[in-house]
Amino acid sequence: MTTFKDSILQIINARTLLITILSVVLTFVCRLTGFEADLPITFVMSAVVFPIVFSINAAYTRRETALDRYGSLKASGQSIFYLARDWNDDKSDKWVIDIKKTVVEIFEKIQHLIIDEEGDFREKETSVYQNFSKLSNLIATGCKRHHINENEASLCNSHLKDMLLAFETLKHIFQYRTPTTLRTFSRLFVTALPILYAPYFAFVSSGFGIILVIMMPILFTVTLASLGNIQMHLENPFDQVGEDDISINVESFARRLQNKPF
């Protein structure tokens, strides 16, 4: 389980500390040199906070969609296996075992595709489609051999279609992120503004003690940089870097596919 300390380190990293130190040092330099200015703080809201909050909301929505599709993928895969198992009186029949093996292989291939970014994407994508094709063929041949009626076969194919739809959604969430230019814009200003606003911090803290002089740039920088880090961690819900990422547990899924009813 992730500790509170680990959670803090996820949003306050070395980059945050570097920007904070630069902001504090420059604030002192501006205070000593008398270089002070009453800069408009509303610019920060429009140039940084709004784009970051928009990006966080978009990334969070993508994560929730991915969770929904992942749940659908698991439900449809289990449904296909249970239907194949219960249509057949022989629970150890090779057809049932092949259905289970192929469904598990689909999850393994999807896990390699969207979590492990190393290797050729198209090659791994093709491997997933090959397993879907194999599953479709197994459904068709098994239905003929066990004399399953059209309505039951249609139900199984409907679950296969839901699996394909869920996979396509997960794949596109993995491939396409929130707008790159917007993220670049936000990162640029998150880095630059705490430094450029040093004259403003010197102006506002004029007449106050050393503690308040330090506190203002620290709070300003940590808040902006933390929001930026949160957005970056939510950007790819499969990279297993942030603690809110989606984990595809193939082993746990495979254990639930029992050849005999519970």
Backbone as CSV, one residue per row, in Angstrom:
resi,resn,N_x,N_y,N_z,CA_x,CA_y,CA_z,C_x,C_y,C_z
1,MET,0.845,-1.196,0.000,0.000,0.000,0.000,0.887,1.256,0.000
2,THR,0.468,2.254,-0.762,1.231,3.492,-0.837,1.079,4.295,0.450
3,THR,2.196,4.726,1.001,2.163,5.519,2.232,1.924,6.988,1.898
4,PHE,1.615,7.758,2.956,1.397,9.188,2.772,2.660,9.862,2.244
5,LYS,3.813,9.407,2.744,5.088,9.959,2.289,5.278,9.730,0.795
6,ASP,4.960,8.517,0.334,5.090,8.214,-1.099,4.145,9.082,-1.927
7,SER,2.957,9.314,-1.400,1.986,10.150,-2.112,2.499,11.579,-2.266
8,ILE,3.104,12.094,-1.203,3.654,13.444,-1.252,4.774,13.529,-2.277
9,LEU,5.630,12.502,-2.291,6.761,12.506,-3.218,6.314,12.382,-4.671
10,GLN,5.092,11.882,-4.883,4.562,11.803,-6.236,4.270,13.194,-6.808
11,ILE,3.868,14.120,-5.942,3.466,15.443,-6.449,4.510,16.525,-6.162
12,ILE,5.393,16.264,-5.196,6.474,17.219,-4.918,7.794,16.511,-5.201
13,ASN,8.371,16.796,-6.359,9.580,16.100,-6.776,10.770,17.067,-6.855
14,ALA,11.865,16.580,-7.441,13.088,17.392,-7.536,12.859,18.648,-8.370
15,ARG,12.071,18.540,-9.404,11.780,19.713,-10.246,11.046,20.777,-9.435
16,THR,10.094,20.353,-8.617,9.365,21.292,-7.754,10.311,22.011,-6.803
17,LEU,11.212,21.253,-6.197,12.163,21.845,-5.251,13.104,22.825,-5.938
18,LEU,13.546,22.490,-7.152,14.453,23.381,-7.887,13.785,24.713,-8.204
19,ILE,12.543,24.640,-8.709,11.817,25.875,-9.037,11.564,26.696,-7.773
20,THR,11.240,26.015,-6.674,10.986,26.704,-5.411,12.226,27.437,-4.917
21,ILE,13.361,26.770,-4.971,14.614,27.395,-4.526,14.945,28.628,-5.368
22,LEU,14.790,28.493,-6.692,15.056,29.631,-7.576,14.121,30.796,-7.275
23,SER,12.861,30.477,-7.033,11.874,31.522,-6.743,12.200,32.241,-5.440
24,VAL,12.575,31.483,-4.396,12.901,32.084,-3.103,14.151,32.951,-3.209
25,VAL,15.186,32.438,-3.879,16.437,33.191,-4.027,16.198,34.494,-4.779
26,LEU,15.465,34.405,-5.887,15.199,35.615,-6.677,14.330,36.609,-5.920
27,THR,13.431,36.098,-5.090,12.606,36.993,-4.273,13.481,37.796,-3.311
28,PHE,14.452,37.140,-2.697,15.378,37.833,-1.807,16.233,38.836,-2.579
29,VAL,16.670,38.456,-3.770,17.468,39.370,-4.595,16.661,40.615,-4.932
30,CYS,15.401,40.416,-5.321,14.530,41.550,-5.657,14.263,42.417,-4.431
31,ARG,14.118,41.763,-3.274,13.876,42.509,-2.028,15.095,43.367,-1.671
32,LEU,16.283,42.798,-1.825,17.507,43.527,-1.473,17.821,44.656,-2.445
33,THR,17.500,44.428,-3.715,17.805,45.431,-4.743,16.686,46.452,-4.917
34,GLY,15.553,46.213,-4.274,14.418,47.122,-4.414,13.672,46.964,-5.725
35,PHE,13.915,45.860,-6.414,13.237,45.595,-7.688,11.899,44.926,-7.390
36,GLU,10.870,45.737,-7.219,9.545,45.253,-6.835,8.503,45.721,-7.842
37,ALA,7.449,44.908,-7.995,6.390,45.264,-8.950,5.087,44.610,-8.523
38,ASP,3.994,45.344,-8.688,2.663,44.824,-8.365,2.081,44.183,-9.626
39,LEU,2.478,42.951,-9.888,2.052,42.247,-11.102,0.643,41.701,-10.930
40,PRO,-0.120,41.604,-12.028,-1.503,41.100,-11.925,-1.535,39.598,-11.641
41,ILE,-2.098,39.205,-10.511,-2.158,37.798,-10.138,-3.226,37.049,-10.940
42,THR,-4.175,37.783,-11.525,-5.216,37.147,-12.337,-4.614,36.478,-13.574
43,PHE,-3.462,36.949,-14.013,-2.790,36.328,-15.163,-2.440,34.869,-14.863
44,VAL,-2.091,34.610,-13.602,-1.743,33.241,-13.206,-2.955,32.332,-13.355
45,MET,-4.106,32.823,-12.970,-5.325,32.024,-13.072,-5.646,31.679,-14.514
46,SER,-5.565,32.663,-15.402,-5.934,32.447,-16.800,-4.869,31.706,-17.590
47,ALA,-3.586,31.940,-17.280,-2.507,31.354,-18.069,-2.077,29.980,-17.580
48,VAL,-2.284,29.699,-16.293,-1.757,28.450,-15.740,-2.838,27.597,-15.080
49,VAL,-3.519,28.145,-14.082,-4.446,27.336,-13.292,-5.576,26.780,-14.141
50,PHE,-6.205,27.601,-14.976,-7.314,27.123,-15.796,-6.879,26.021,-16.760
51,PRO,-5.789,26.188,-17.532,-5.363,25.094,-18.426,-5.009,23.808,-17.673
52,ILE,-4.360,23.940,-16.506,-3.988,22.740,-15.751,-5.233,22.016,-15.236
53,VAL,-6.175,22.769,-14.679,-7.409,22.165,-14.165,-8.180,21.510,-15.304
54,PHE,-8.211,22.156,-16.459,-8.875,21.568,-17.632,-8.202,20.254,-18.017
55,SER,-6.874,20.233,-18.031,-6.136,19.027,-18.398,-6.345,17.913,-17.376
56,ILE,-6.355,18.275,-16.083,-6.587,17.276,-15.041,-7.972,16.657,-15.201
57,ASN,-8.966,17.477,-15.466,-10.330,16.980,-15.643,-10.414,16.059,-16.859
58,ALA,-9.749,16.456,-17.958,-9.765,15.622,-19.167,-9.046,14.298,-18.925
59,ALA,-7.899,14.345,-18.234,-7.145,13.120,-17.945,-7.931,12.212,-17.002
60,TYR,-8.608,12.791,-16.028,-9.399,11.999,-15.090,-10.572,11.326,-15.813
61,THR,-11.203,12.047,-16.721,-12.316,11.477,-17.488,-11.837,10.298,-18.327
62,ARG,-10.637,10.433,-18.925,-10.078,9.343,-19.716,-9.803,8.128,-18.834
63,ARG,-9.285,8.375,-17.638,-9.012,7.270,-16.711,-10.300,6.543,-16.332
64,GLU,-11.354,7.287,-16.022,-12.622,6.670,-15.656,-13.218,5.877,-16.819
65,THR,-13.064,6.404,-18.042,-13.532,5.670,-19.226,-12.745,4.376,-19.397
66,ALA,-11.431,4.456,-19.173,-10.581,3.263,-19.280,-10.987,2.213,-18.246
67,LEU,-11.298,2.639,-17.021,-11.743,1.705,-15.985,-13.053,1.031,-16.384
68,ASP,-13.966,1.814,-16.940,-15.254,1.270,-17.376,-15.063,0.238,-18.483
69,ARG,-14.208,0.551,-19.458,-13.955,-0.369,-20.572,-13.196,-1.616,-20.108
70,TYR,-12.297,-1.434,-19.140,-11.564,-2.581,-18.603,-12.521,-3.540,-17.896
71,GLY,-13.467,-2.963,-17.146,-14.480,-3.792,-16.501,-15.327,-4.532,-17.515
72,SER,-15.693,-3.864,-18.599,-16.471,-4.495,-19.654,-15.689,-5.616,-20.326
73,LEU,-14.389,-5.394,-20.530,-13.532,-6.416,-21.136,-13.500,-7.673,-20.273
74,LYS,-13.338,-7.497,-18.963,-13.299,-8.636,-18.049,-14.645,-9.357,-17.992
75,ALA,-15.719,-8.583,-17.910,-17.050,-9.190,-17.816,-17.388,-9.999,-19.065
76,SER,-17.067,-9.457,-20.231,-17.375,-10.149,-21.489,-16.505,-11.394,-21.652
77,GLY,-15.231,-11.288,-21.265,-14.354,-12.451,-21.355,-14.812,-13.584,-20.455
78,GLN,-15.199,-13.246,-19.216,-15.717,-14.277,-18.305,-17.028,-14.863,-18.821
79,SER,-17.870,-14.032,-19.400,-19.161,-14.507,-19.915,-18.967,-15.528,-21.030
80,ILE,-18.039,-15.249,-21.934,-17.772,-16.196,-23.031,-17.302,-17.536,-22.479
81,PHE,-16.386,-17.485,-21.506,-15.889,-18.739,-20.942,-16.988,-19.505,-20.218
82,TYR,-17.795,-18.820,-19.400,-18.838,-19.505,-18.640,-19.898,-20.100,-19.573
83,LEU,-20.234,-19.382,-20.642,-21.199,-19.915,-21.598,-20.653,-21.178,-22.260
84,ALA,-19.390,-21.121,-22.693,-18.782,-22.286,-23.332,-18.700,-23.462,-22.350
85,ARG,-18.364,-23.164,-21.111,-18.249,-24.223,-20.096,-19.593,-24.879,-19.805
86,ASP,-20.643,-24.067,-19.677,-21.930,-24.607,-19.252,-22.760,-25.156,-20.412
87,TRP,-22.377,-24.833,-21.654,-23.019,-25.464,-22.801,-22.544,-26.912,-22.974
88,ASN,-21.391,-27.194,-22.411,-20.754,-28.486,-22.633,-20.799,-29.297,-21.337
89,ASP,-21.295,-30.530,-21.418,-21.373,-31.377,-20.228,-19.998,-31.815,-19.736
90,ASP,-19.044,-31.939,-20.647,-17.687,-32.344,-20.294,-16.857,-31.099,-19.980
91,LYS,-16.696,-30.801,-18.684,-16.009,-29.577,-18.274,-14.516,-29.586,-18.627
92,SER,-13.966,-30.785,-18.875,-12.555,-30.877,-19.231,-12.341,-30.971,-20.739
93,ASP,-13.409,-30.723,-21.495,-13.308,-30.792,-22.954,-12.254,-29.794,-23.463
94,LYS,-11.484,-30.208,-24.472,-10.406,-29.369,-24.997,-10.932,-28.022,-25.495
95,TRP,-12.146,-28.014,-26.021,-12.727,-26.763,-26.528,-12.870,-25.737,-25.404
96,VAL,-13.366,-26.191,-24.239,-13.525,-25.293,-23.098,-12.162,-24.801,-22.617
97,ILE,-11.194,-25.704,-22.564,-9.842,-25.336,-22.133,-9.215,-24.331,-23.094
98,ASP,-9.433,-24.538,-24.410,-8.894,-23.614,-25.416,-9.542,-22.238,-25.326
99,ILE,-10.850,-22.222,-25.026,-11.550,-20.938,-24.838,-10.915,-20.178,-23.673
100,LYS,-10.723,-20.866,-22.559,-10.122,-20.236,-21.379,-8.715,-19.732,-21.689
101,LYS,-7.920,-20.565,-22.321,-6.542,-20.201,-22.640,-6.489,-18.976,-23.547
102,THR,-7.363,-18.937,-24.544,-7.359,-17.829,-25.494,-7.815,-16.521,-24.844
103,VAL,-8.844,-16.599,-23.997,-9.320,-15.398,-23.293,-8.205,-14.832,-22.412
104,VAL,-7.506,-15.705,-21.682,-6.400,-15.259,-20.827,-5.278,-14.671,-21.679
105,GLU,-4.987,-15.284,-22.815,-3.938,-14.775,-23.706,-4.284,-13.385,-24.219
106,ILE,-5.562,-13.140,-24.476,-5.985,-11.808,-24.927,-5.628,-10.766,-23.871
107,PHE,-5.895,-11.086,-22.609,-5.572,-10.149,-21.529,-4.064,-9.961,-21.392
108,GLU,-3.311,-11.027,-21.559,-1.852,-10.920,-21.483,-1.314,-10.024,-22.596
109,LYS,-1.841,-10.209,-23.812,-1.378,-9.398,-24.946,-1.768,-7.936,-24.778
110,ILE,-2.972,-7.692,-24.258,-3.400,-6.307,-24.018,-2.537,-5.665,-22.944
111,GLN,-2.211,-6.428,-21.913,-1.331,-5.923,-20.851,0.029,-5.516,-21.423
112,HIS,0.603,-6.347,-22.283,1.890,-6.032,-22.899,1.793,-4.810,-23.816
113,LEU,0.630,-4.652,-24.433,0.452,-3.553,-25.384,0.370,-2.198,-24.699
114,ILE,-0.458,-2.084,-23.661,-0.742,-0.765,-23.103,0.060,-0.427,-21.854
115,ILE,0.712,-1.406,-21.235,1.516,-1.122,-20.047,3.002,-1.110,-20.364
116,ASP,3.450,-2.079,-21.138,4.858,-2.136,-21.514,5.046,-1.384,-22.824
117,GLU,5.618,-0.170,-22.767,5.753,0.669,-23.958,6.961,0.299,-24.813
118,GLU,7.737,-0.673,-24.367,8.879,-1.108,-25.159,8.416,-2.084,-26.252
119,GLY,9.171,-2.123,-27.346,8.818,-3.012,-28.443,7.957,-2.326,-29.484
120,ASP,7.664,-3.046,-30.550,6.895,-2.498,-31.664,5.399,-2.524,-31.353
121,PHE,4.769,-1.350,-31.387,3.351,-1.259,-31.038,2.492,-2.042,-32.019
122,ARG,2.755,-1.906,-33.308,1.927,-2.558,-34.331,2.033,-4.074,-34.244
123,GLU,3.207,-4.543,-33.936,3.395,-5.989,-33.805,2.586,-6.535,-32.630
124,LYS,2.616,-5.843,-31.509,1.854,-6.280,-30.339,0.349,-6.129,-30.578
125,GLU,-0.038,-5.091,-31.306,-1.451,-4.899,-31.644,-1.945,-6.045,-32.514
126,THR,-1.152,-6.432,-33.512,-1.507,-7.545,-34.395,-1.667,-8.837,-33.606
127,SER,-0.815,-9.031,-32.608,-0.890,-10.231,-31.773,-2.210,-10.289,-31.008
128,VAL,-2.700,-9.131,-30.540,-3.998,-9.087,-29.856,-5.114,-9.482,-30.815
129,TYR,-5.093,-8.914,-32.025,-6.128,-9.225,-33.011,-6.101,-10.698,-33.410
130,GLN,-4.922,-11.286,-33.476,-4.813,-12.713,-33.802,-5.503,-13.561,-32.747
131,ASN,-5.361,-13.172,-31.484,-6.033,-13.915,-30.423,-7.545,-13.714,-30.452
132,PHE,-7.998,-12.525,-30.806,-9.438,-12.302,-30.974,-9.972,-13.159,-32.121
133,SER,-9.215,-13.240,-33.200,-9.613,-14.060,-34.348,-9.686,-15.530,-33.947
134,LYS,-8.713,-15.965,-33.175,-8.702,-17.355,-32.703,-9.918,-17.633,-31.819
135,LEU,-10.267,-16.675,-30.940,-11.424,-16.844,-30.064,-12.707,-16.924,-30.879
136,SER,-12.833,-16.080,-31.904,-14.007,-16.107,-32.770,-14.142,-17.454,-33.480
137,ASN,-13.022,-17.976,-33.941,-13.029,-19.280,-34.620,-13.404,-20.398,-33.654
138,LEU,-12.905,-20.322,-32.426,-13.249,-21.333,-31.427,-14.744,-21.312,-31.111
139,ILE,-15.313,-20.105,-31.012,-16.754,-19.982,-30.743,-17.552,-20.610,-31.875
140,ALA,-17.161,-20.310,-33.106,-17.897,-20.810,-34.272,-17.819,-22.334,-34.373
141,THR,-16.623,-22.892,-34.278,-16.469,-24.350,-34.403,-17.112,-25.077,-33.232
142,GLY,-16.998,-24.520,-32.022,-17.595,-25.152,-30.854,-19.111,-25.153,-30.912
143,CYS,-19.675,-24.071,-31.392,-21.135,-23.985,-31.499,-21.675,-25.045,-32.463
144,LYS,-20.964,-25.258,-33.556,-21.385,-26.268,-34.539,-21.275,-27.673,-33.944
145,ARG,-20.171,-27.927,-33.241,-19.935,-29.268,-32.709,-20.925,-29.616,-31.611
146,HIS,-21.307,-28.640,-30.784,-22.209,-28.910,-29.669,-23.666,-28.578,-29.997
147,HIS,-23.918,-28.293,-31.271,-25.286,-28.040,-31.750,-25.986,-26.940,-30.949
148,ILE,-25.284,-25.847,-30.754,-25.846,-24.710,-30.021,-26.712,-23.893,-30.967
149,ASN,-27.867,-23.474,-30.504,-28.794,-22.766,-31.401,-28.299,-21.357,-31.712
150,GLU,-28.937,-20.736,-32.674,-28.478,-19.433,-33.175,-28.531,-18.341,-32.108
151,ASN,-29.569,-18.356,-31.273,-29.683,-17.313,-30.247,-28.545,-17.381,-29.234
152,GLU,-28.182,-18.594,-28.845,-27.088,-18.754,-27.896,-25.747,-18.373,-28.521
153,ALA,-25.570,-18.759,-29.786,-24.337,-18.397,-30.492,-24.245,-16.882,-30.666
154,SER,-25.387,-16.253,-30.938,-25.422,-14.797,-31.098,-25.046,-14.096,-29.789
155,LEU,-25.471,-14.667,-28.649,-25.135,-14.095,-27.350,-23.621,-14.135,-27.130
156,CYS,-23.001,-15.247,-27.492,-21.563,-15.381,-27.330,-20.832,-14.386,-28.229
157,ASN,-21.289,-14.244,-29.470,-20.660,-13.288,-30.391,-20.871,-11.844,-29.943
158,SER,-21.979,-11.588,-29.260,-22.225,-10.249,-28.728,-21.197,-9.906,-27.649
159,HIS,-20.861,-10.879,-26.815,-19.823,-10.658,-25.801,-18.455,-10.450,-26.464
160,LEU,-18.212,-11.167,-27.553,-16.955,-10.990,-28.279,-16.868,-9.573,-28.850
161,LYS,-17.982,-9.080,-29.370,-18.014,-7.705,-29.901,-17.748,-6.694,-28.790
162,ASP,-18.305,-6.939,-27.600,-18.075,-6.035,-26.469,-16.602,-6.043,-26.055
163,MET,-15.965,-7.199,-26.133,-14.539,-7.275,-25.825,-13.722,-6.456,-26.825
164,LEU,-14.064,-6.585,-28.089,-13.353,-5.826,-29.128,-13.549,-4.326,-28.948
165,LEU,-14.786,-3.915,-28.637,-15.072,-2.496,-28.415,-14.284,-1.972,-27.215
166,ALA,-14.244,-2.753,-26.138,-13.495,-2.340,-24.955,-12.006,-2.226,-25.263
167,PHE,-11.489,-3.184,-26.018,-10.067,-3.138,-26.383,-9.751,-1.908,-27.224
168,GLU,-10.584,-1.611,-28.205,-10.340,-0.454,-29.063,-10.337,0.841,-28.246
169,THR,-11.245,0.936,-27.275,-11.297,2.134,-26.431,-10.034,2.256,-25.581
170,LEU,-9.614,1.151,-24.965,-8.396,1.158,-24.159,-7.174,1.510,-25.007
171,LYS,-7.124,0.957,-26.205,-5.991,1.220,-27.093,-5.927,2.690,-27.481
172,HIS,-7.067,3.281,-27.780,-7.077,4.685,-28.194,-6.765,5.618,-27.020
173,ILE,-7.201,5.250,-25.818,-6.841,6.042,-24.639,-5.332,5.994,-24.428
174,PHE,-4.740,4.825,-24.681,-3.286,4.674,-24.558,-2.552,5.487,-25.623
175,GLN,-3.093,5.508,-26.847,-2.409,6.171,-27.960,-2.571,7.684,-27.938
176,TYR,-3.781,8.149,-27.636,-4.080,9.577,-27.760,-4.276,10.188,-26.381
177,ARG,-3.499,11.202,-26.071,-3.533,11.842,-24.766,-4.268,13.181,-24.869
178,THR,-4.307,13.908,-23.774,-4.848,15.264,-23.818,-3.942,16.122,-24.705
179,PRO,-4.434,17.260,-25.232,-3.661,18.028,-26.216,-2.226,18.318,-25.783
180,THR,-1.276,17.928,-26.630,0.144,18.091,-26.309,0.522,19.558,-26.153
181,THR,-0.015,20.402,-27.024,0.325,21.829,-26.958,-0.160,22.460,-25.660
182,LEU,-1.327,22.028,-25.183,-1.855,22.561,-23.924,-0.981,22.137,-22.753
183,ARG,-0.524,20.878,-22.765,0.346,20.400,-21.688,1.702,21.117,-21.719
184,THR,2.216,21.360,-22.921,3.490,22.081,-23.056,3.350,23.512,-22.556
185,PHE,2.243,24.143,-22.913,1.955,25.504,-22.472,1.915,25.577,-20.942
186,SER,1.218,24.618,-20.331,1.090,24.610,-18.869,2.435,24.389,-18.199
187,ARG,3.211,23.445,-18.697,4.517,23.154,-18.091,5.471,24.349,-18.211
188,LEU,5.381,25.033,-19.343,6.229,26.205,-19.545,5.955,27.263,-18.488
189,PHE,4.681,27.584,-18.284,4.337,28.646,-17.349,4.455,28.196,-15.894
190,VAL,4.242,26.907,-15.612,4.460,26.410,-14.255,5.921,26.581,-13.865
191,THR,6.816,26.387,-14.828,8.247,26.546,-14.569,8.650,28.010,-14.499
192,ALA,8.102,28.830,-15.382,8.575,30.208,-15.526,7.938,31.190,-14.536
193,LEU,6.645,31.055,-14.276,5.950,32.060,-13.473,6.478,32.219,-12.042
194,PRO,6.753,31.141,-11.308,7.277,31.349,-9.947,8.584,32.141,-9.925
195,ILE,9.349,32.045,-11.009,10.605,32.787,-11.103,10.338,34.219,-11.554
196,LEU,9.499,34.377,-12.575,9.202,35.704,-13.104,8.420,36.569,-12.118
197,TYR,7.706,35.919,-11.195,6.907,36.675,-10.229,7.679,37.019,-8.956
198,ALA,8.986,36.811,-8.979,9.801,37.174,-7.808,9.628,38.650,-7.425
199,PRO,9.600,39.607,-8.385,9.363,41.019,-8.005,8.022,41.231,-7.305
200,TYR,7.021,40.448,-7.694,5.703,40.554,-7.047,5.764,40.054,-5.606
201,PHE,6.460,38.925,-5.379,6.594,38.401,-4.023,7.350,39.403,-3.141
202,ALA,8.366,40.030,-3.700,9.130,41.038,-2.958,8.248,42.233,-2.623
203,PHE,7.385,42.623,-3.559,6.480,43.767,-3.354,5.452,43.468,-2.266
204,VAL,4.819,42.281,-2.348,3.758,41.936,-1.393,4.317,41.734,0.010
205,SER,5.532,41.176,0.089,6.106,40.876,1.407,6.862,42.063,2.003
206,SER,6.809,43.188,1.322,7.519,44.369,1.821,6.986,44.759,3.208
207,GLY,7.900,44.864,4.171,7.494,45.226,5.511,7.219,44.043,6.418
208,PHE,7.234,42.838,5.848,7.001,41.645,6.657,8.328,40.982,7.009
209,GLY,8.262,40.032,7.907,9.455,39.334,8.346,9.951,38.316,7.340
210,ILE,11.089,37.728,7.660,11.748,36.793,6.772,10.905,35.557,6.481
211,ILE,10.106,35.124,7.458,9.298,33.917,7.287,8.277,34.094,6.169
212,LEU,7.613,35.247,6.181,6.604,35.503,5.153,7.250,35.712,3.778
213,VAL,8.439,36.247,3.755,9.146,36.424,2.482,9.407,35.061,1.845
214,ILE,9.757,34.096,2.674,10.024,32.747,2.173,8.728,32.010,1.856
215,MET,7.711,32.194,2.694,6.481,31.433,2.572,5.741,31.687,1.263
216,MET,5.684,32.931,0.822,4.888,33.266,-0.360,5.372,32.561,-1.624
217,PRO,6.655,32.650,-2.008,7.096,31.937,-3.205,7.010,30.422,-3.059
218,ILE,7.192,29.926,-1.823,7.098,28.467,-1.623,5.674,27.979,-1.884
219,LEU,4.690,28.640,-1.272,3.292,28.237,-1.468,2.874,28.361,-2.927
220,PHE,3.268,29.468,-3.544,2.916,29.720,-4.939,3.494,28.629,-5.839
221,THR,4.770,28.334,-5.659,5.453,27.368,-6.520,4.959,25.950,-6.286
222,VAL,4.871,25.550,-5.027,4.459,24.177,-4.710,3.041,23.904,-5.223
223,THR,2.153,24.890,-5.088,0.775,24.711,-5.562,0.730,24.493,-7.071
224,LEU,1.390,25.373,-7.823,1.372,25.251,-9.281,2.076,23.985,-9.753
225,ALA,3.265,23.735,-9.213,4.035,22.563,-9.648,3.326,21.264,-9.281
226,SER,2.679,21.217,-8.138,1.962,20.007,-7.725,0.787,19.722,-8.647
227,LEU,0.052,20.775,-9.012,-1.041,20.590,-9.969,-0.513,20.047,-11.296
228,GLY,0.623,20.586,-11.736,1.224,20.095,-12.971,1.642,18.643,-12.863
229,ASN,2.198,18.241,-11.727,2.613,16.851,-11.533,1.417,15.903,-11.474
230,ILE,0.347,16.351,-10.843,-0.872,15.531,-10.785,-1.394,15.279,-12.188
231,GLN,-1.401,16.327,-13.002,-1.867,16.177,-14.380,-0.999,15.200,-15.165
232,MET,0.316,15.284,-14.989,1.229,14.400,-15.711,1.044,12.944,-15.294
233,HIS,0.781,12.702,-14.013,0.581,11.329,-13.545,-0.730,10.738,-14.054
234,LEU,-1.745,11.584,-14.207,-3.036,11.097,-14.706,-3.046,10.931,-16.227
235,GLU,-2.070,11.517,-16.894,-2.063,11.562,-18.357,-2.106,10.162,-18.977
236,ASN,-1.247,9.284,-18.503,-1.245,7.904,-19.001,-1.678,6.989,-17.854
237,PRO,-2.919,6.494,-17.863,-3.409,5.692,-16.733,-2.860,4.274,-16.703
238,PHE,-1.965,3.938,-17.649,-1.446,2.575,-17.711,0.061,2.477,-17.439
239,ASP,0.756,3.587,-17.233,2.220,3.534,-17.168,2.768,3.054,-15.830
240,GLN,1.879,2.843,-14.834,2.261,2.323,-13.511,3.250,3.230,-12.786
241,VAL,3.192,4.536,-13.073,4.045,5.504,-12.393,3.277,6.175,-11.252
242,GLY,2.108,6.729,-11.566,1.277,7.342,-10.536,0.500,6.293,-9.759
243,GLU,0.113,6.637,-8.523,-0.605,5.662,-7.689,-2.070,5.505,-8.096
244,ASP,-2.552,6.311,-9.024,-3.928,6.178,-9.507,-4.004,5.423,-10.825
245,ASP,-2.905,4.802,-11.249,-2.890,4.102,-12.527,-3.710,2.812,-12.475
246,ILE,-4.129,2.358,-13.639,-4.925,1.137,-13.767,-3.984,-0.054,-13.913
247,SER,-4.180,-1.043,-13.065,-3.349,-2.250,-13.111,-4.160,-3.397,-13.713
248,ILE,-3.610,-4.034,-14.737,-4.270,-5.181,-15.368,-3.665,-6.448,-14.778
249,ASN,-4.415,-7.089,-13.908,-3.933,-8.274,-13.197,-4.430,-9.529,-13.914
250,VAL,-3.611,-10.060,-14.807,-3.999,-11.231,-15.601,-4.106,-12.474,-14.726
251,GLU,-3.192,-12.633,-13.771,-3.185,-13.817,-12.915,-4.473,-13.925,-12.105
252,SER,-4.910,-12.795,-11.543,-6.148,-12.793,-10.762,-7.352,-13.116,-11.645
253,PHE,-7.361,-12.565,-12.855,-8.455,-12.835,-13.788,-8.483,-14.308,-14.162
254,ALA,-7.319,-14.900,-14.437,-7.246,-16.302,-14.850,-7.728,-17.234,-13.738
255,ARG,-7.439,-16.887,-12.483,-7.866,-17.737,-11.361,-9.380,-17.788,-11.222
256,ARG,-10.060,-16.747,-11.691,-11.522,-16.721,-11.588,-12.199,-17.582,-12.637
257,LEU,-11.471,-17.972,-13.667,-12.045,-18.804,-14.728,-11.903,-20.271,-14.334
258,GLN,-12.908,-20.783,-13.620,-12.873,-22.147,-13.129,-13.615,-23.086,-14.078
259,ASN,-13.024,-24.255,-14.320,-13.669,-25.230,-15.210,-14.934,-25.812,-14.604
260,LYS,-15.062,-25.700,-13.299,-16.268,-26.183,-12.615,-16.935,-25.007,-11.917
261,PRO,-18.275,-24.999,-11.864,-18.962,-23.908,-11.171,-18.545,-23.848,-9.707
262,PHE,-18.566,-22.638,-9.148,-18.157,-22.445,-7.751,-19.122,-23.187,-6.823
